[in-house]
Amino acid sequence: MDLGISGKTALITGASRGIGLAVAELLAVEGVRVVGASRGGSPELEKVAEKTVRVDLSTREGATSVVQEALAALGGIDFLVNNVGAGDADHLSLAGFLDVDDDQWQRVFDLNLFSAVRTTRAALPSILERRGAIVNISSVNGRVPTGSPVGYAEAKSALNQLGKRLSEELAPRGVRVNTVSPGPVTTPLWTDPAGFGGKVAEALGVPHSELLDVVPRQFGASSGRFTTAAEVADLVVFLLSERAANIHGADHFIDGGILKAA
Ligand SMILES: NC(=O)c1ccc[n+]([C@@H]2O[C@H](COP(=O)([O-])OP(=O)(O)OC[C@H]3O[C@@H](n4cnc5c(N)ncnc54)[C@H](OP(=O)(O)O)[C@@H]3O)[C@@H](O)[C@H]2O)c1
């Protein structure tokens, strides 16, 4: 299938590992010139990106300046993937609502919602000019109650609604906006012992590997397994492509069957 995107340009946030890196790698294979942003960067991203930007996307300044850097490197932006999200495990409390203060709510919303708001606002003039496309990476947690850190599911729900708003406003102007909502994905978020998965295992008092064995079933995944980052990237890149030319404003689940509603 010819995706028809060779020669286009893309900005991907949170691109040094996990889902963002998988999207950057696949877009590069398809001939898209990529700028990838994260705080630390990675050799893997350096390999496929035309430029990497090291920036804290949870700040107003970072989420905006990354677009100026991408515009300078690429000359314009066709595709924006608002992927950055979740948050640093060591700053995310697993406590219940009463024990979580404003700081966590603010941090989680800054990274999972406002980074997308700010980056999109800055990139939109160029995306409009090029009649491009945006994909926001949300989560099944935006739809189903889970034990995710307080504020995360709420921020992803708001991100879902942002996608709807943007699509309503931008579809008539030739820009497509879609949301991708994964269930558990085998990224460092789960697999790194120092990441969120390791922290959950520690809190439950079980070995990390045992936790990983049961997570998909705990989430209710009919397939019984994690999604891979490459599988999420396949969906994201398809949605950005010409093959998805009339797909607007939809929330696409890739969750092994966690969501049961028809
Ligand atoms: N993995 C899952 O199970 C899963 C499920 C549903 C939805 N999601 C969503 O998918 C997206 C990607 O998740 P992932 O699993 O790929 O995460 P990940 O493996 O933890 O990777 C996160 C990426 O974001 C970057 N990042 C984190 N905080 C940042 C900040 N403040 N400023 C700039 N970059 C930052 C990280 O690089 P640096 O640390 O170098 O900054 C890294 O490149 C998130 O929105 C997450 O909510 C993930």
The ligand as an SDF file (V2000), in Angstrom:
LIG
                    3D

 48 52  0  0  0  0  0  0  0  0999 V2000
    3.0270    2.5490   27.2440 N   0  0  0  0  0  0  0  0  0  0  0  0
    1.7210    2.4130   27.4520 C   0  0  0  0  0  0  0  0  0  0  0  0
    1.2600    1.3920   27.9750 O   0  0  0  0  0  0  0  0  0  0  0  0
    0.7600    3.5000   27.0200 C   0  0  0  0  0  0  0  0  0  0  0  0
   -0.6080    3.1960   27.0000 C   0  0  0  0  0  0  0  0  0  0  0  0
   -1.5180    4.1750   26.6210 C   0  0  0  0  0  0  0  0  0  0  0  0
   -1.0750    5.4280   26.2810 C   0  0  0  0  0  0  0  0  0  0  0  0
    0.2610    5.7150   26.3180 N   0  0  0  0  0  0  0  0  0  0  0  0
    0.6770    7.0660   25.9540 C   0  0  0  0  0  0  0  0  0  0  0  0
    1.6110    6.9880   24.8960 O   0  0  0  0  0  0  0  0  0  0  0  0
    2.4930    8.1060   24.9730 C   0  0  0  0  0  0  0  0  0  0  0  0
    3.9280    7.6200   24.9200 C   0  0  0  0  0  0  0  0  0  0  0  0
    4.1140    6.7030   25.9710 O   0  0  0  0  0  0  0  0  0  0  0  0
    5.3510    5.6890   26.0190 P   0  0  0  0  0  0  0  0  0  0  0  0
    4.8520    4.4700   26.6900 O   0  0  0  0  0  0  0  0  0  0  0  0
    6.0100    5.6120   24.7060 O   0  0  0  0  0  0  0  0  0  0  0  0
    6.2750    6.4730   27.0700 O   0  0  0  0  0  0  0  0  0  0  0  0
    7.8220    6.3170   27.4150 P   0  0  0  0  0  0  0  0  0  0  0  0
    8.3610    5.0320   26.9360 O   0  0  0  0  0  0  0  0  0  0  0  0
    7.9220    6.6540   28.8540 O   0  0  0  0  0  0  0  0  0  0  0  0
    8.4810    7.4980   26.5420 O   0  0  0  0  0  0  0  0  0  0  0  0
    8.1420    8.8240   26.8400 C   0  0  0  0  0  0  0  0  0  0  0  0
    8.8290    9.7540   25.8670 C   0  0  0  0  0  0  0  0  0  0  0  0
    8.4600   11.0930   26.1920 O   0  0  0  0  0  0  0  0  0  0  0  0
    9.6340   11.8500   26.5510 C   0  0  0  0  0  0  0  0  0  0  0  0
    9.2760   12.7720   27.6300 N   0  0  0  0  0  0  0  0  0  0  0  0
    8.7660   12.4620   28.8540 C   0  0  0  0  0  0  0  0  0  0  0  0
    8.5800   13.5890   29.5640 N   0  0  0  0  0  0  0  0  0  0  0  0
    8.9640   14.6170   28.7730 C   0  0  0  0  0  0  0  0  0  0  0  0
    9.0150   16.0220   28.9450 C   0  0  0  0  0  0  0  0  0  0  0  0
    8.6360   16.6240   30.0890 N   0  0  0  0  0  0  0  0  0  0  0  0
    9.4650   16.7970   27.9280 N   0  0  0  0  0  0  0  0  0  0  0  0
    9.8890   16.2150   26.7660 C   0  0  0  0  0  0  0  0  0  0  0  0
    9.8440   14.8880   26.5340 N   0  0  0  0  0  0  0  0  0  0  0  0
    9.4020   14.1030   27.5410 C   0  0  0  0  0  0  0  0  0  0  0  0
   10.6730   10.8040   26.9560 C   0  0  0  0  0  0  0  0  0  0  0  0
   12.0030   11.2470   26.7740 O   0  0  0  0  0  0  0  0  0  0  0  0
   12.8310   12.0050   27.9440 P   0  0  0  0  0  0  0  0  0  0  0  0
   12.6320   11.2350   29.2080 O   0  0  0  0  0  0  0  0  0  0  0  0
   14.2380   11.9880   27.4340 O   0  0  0  0  0  0  0  0  0  0  0  0
   12.2880   13.3820   28.0240 O   0  0  0  0  0  0  0  0  0  0  0  0
   10.3340    9.7020   25.9410 C   0  0  0  0  0  0  0  0  0  0  0  0
   10.8760   10.0220   24.6780 O   0  0  0  0  0  0  0  0  0  0  0  0
    2.1320    8.8580   26.2390 C   0  0  0  0  0  0  0  0  0  0  0  0
    1.2810    9.9340   25.9200 O   0  0  0  0  0  0  0  0  0  0  0  0
    1.3760    7.8280   27.0610 C   0  0  0  0  0  0  0  0  0  0  0  0
    0.4690    8.4300   27.9480 O   0  0  0  0  0  0  0  0  0  0  0  0
    1.1970    4.7790   26.6760 C   0  0  0  0  0  0  0  0  0  0  0  0
  1  2  1  0
  2  3  2  0
  2  4  1  0
  4  5  1  0
  4 48  2  0
  5  6  2  0
  6  7  1  0
  7  8  2  0
  8  9  1  0
  8 48  1  0
  9 10  1  0
  9 46  1  0
 10 11  1  0
 11 12  1  0
 11 44  1  0
 12 13  1  0
 13 14  1  0
 14 15  2  0
 14 16  1  0
 14 17  1  0
 17 18  1  0
 18 19  2  0
 18 20  1  0
 18 21  1  0
 21 22  1  0
 22 23  1  0
 23 24  1  0
 23 42  1  0
 24 25  1  0
 25 26  1  0
 25 36  1  0
 26 27  1  0
 26 35  1  0
 27 28  2  0
 28 29  1  0
 29 30  1  0
 29 35  2  0
 30 31  1  0
 30 32  2  0
 32 33  1  0
 33 34  2  0
 34 35  1  0
 36 37  1  0
 36 42  1  0
 37 38  1  0
 38 39  2  0
 38 40  1  0
 38 41  1  0
 42 43  1  0
 44 45  1  0
 44 46  1  0
 46 47  1  0
M  CHG  2   8   1  16  -1
M  END
$$$$
